[in-house]
Amino acid sequence: MSQPRFIPAYDAPERPRDPALLFVVRGLDVLVAEQGETVRIPTGAELPALAAEAHFLGLLDDVDCYAVALPKDTEPPAGLKLVPARSLYNRVDEALFGVAGRALAIAEWDSTHRFCGRCGQPTVLVPGERARRCSACRTPFYPRISPAVIVLITRGDSMLLARNANFPEPFFSTLAGFVDPGESLEETVAREVKEEVGVELKNLRYFGSQPWPFGRSLMVGFTAEYAGGDIRVDGQEIAEAKWFTIDDLPRIPPRLSIARKLIDSFIAQVKARNTPG
């Protein structure tokens, strides 16, 4: 059975919105119908007033998808509830989860850019692209994406993992940080690692990327090898950092994250190296 496929688009098609999936969001929460372990995204027919104001996201297996913000003073309709979008992981398929993340960003952008940040005049939607433009000074406003780097540092068969003091749950992960203006991705990796744990790197390699709507960011993943220095945590963002082998792992991030993909990839490499034959 093939996996669902999402095709992004901007301009809403000229057809009824009743059968469309309507991703209604507030902050980082999304409106769903729950029946036991089953989770369902409502349709436009269930919420016609919101559907009429929603932004077209694209097609998920030929089903139209829309996003709209739920006003702060509006209670969820009967039979529907707001849940953290992250909680949908492993409860819906990966493609639907990805569309929900996209909806968070689009709804926030639309809500926070109704007026121009330069002259204060109303903005209008731009046909054919995801943008709002000032009706007076013509300044365009696009959905905000904050690039961030994330890196797994290795030393032989060990990896350096850290516990962030701000994590809601106590687990260890790879090091990460946002890109500063004027920095390359490689410069950001070196700076963040030096600031957070005090070590030097070598052989930096690109691993992959992942959109991360829970921070409105794009995570760009790298691997690197330890080049020297003693671990010295900053004591503010990083609470502790240690070298771990694959046989002595702490609690690590869930599988939805690129951090976990970096860790799992290294575990597979170590096992392959140490397997006879």
HELIX and SHEET records of a PDB file:
HELIX    1   1 PRO A   48  ALA A   52  1                                   5    
HELIX    2   2 ALA A   85  LEU A   88  5                                   4    
HELIX    3   3 GLU A   94  THR A  112  1                                  19    
HELIX    4   4 LEU A  185  VAL A  197  1                                  13    
HELIX    5   5 PRO A  213  GLY A  215  5                                   3    
HELIX    6   6 ILE A  258  ARG A  273  1                                  16    
SHEET    1   A 6 PHE A   6  PRO A   8  0                                        
SHEET    2   A 6 HIS A  55  LEU A  60 -1                                        
SHEET    3   A 6 VAL A  63  ALA A  69 -1                                        
SHEET    4   A 6 LEU A  21  ARG A  26  1                                        
SHEET    5   A 6 ASP A  29  GLN A  35 -1                                        
SHEET    6   A 6 THR A  38  ARG A  40 -1                                        
SHEET    1   B 6 PHE A   6  PRO A   8  0                                        
SHEET    2   B 6 HIS A  55  LEU A  60 -1                                        
SHEET    3   B 6 VAL A  63  ALA A  69 -1                                        
SHEET    4   B 6 LEU A  21  ARG A  26  1                                        
SHEET    5   B 6 ASP A  29  GLN A  35 -1                                        
SHEET    6   B 6 LYS A  81  PRO A  84 -1                                        
SHEET    1   C 3 THR A 123  LEU A 125  0                                        
SHEET    2   C 3 ARG A 132  CYS A 134 -1                                        
SHEET    3   C 3 PRO A 140  PHE A 141 -1                                        
SHEET    1   D 4 LEU A 175  PHE A 178  0                                        
SHEET    2   D 4 SER A 146  ARG A 155 -1                                        
SHEET    3   D 4 SER A 158  ASN A 164 -1                                        
SHEET    4   D 4 ILE A 238  THR A 245 -1                                        
SHEET    1   E 4 LEU A 175  PHE A 178  0                                        
SHEET    2   E 4 SER A 146  ARG A 155 -1                                        
SHEET    3   E 4 SER A 217  GLY A 228  1                                        
SHEET    4   E 4 GLU A 200  TRP A 212 -1                                        
END                                                                             
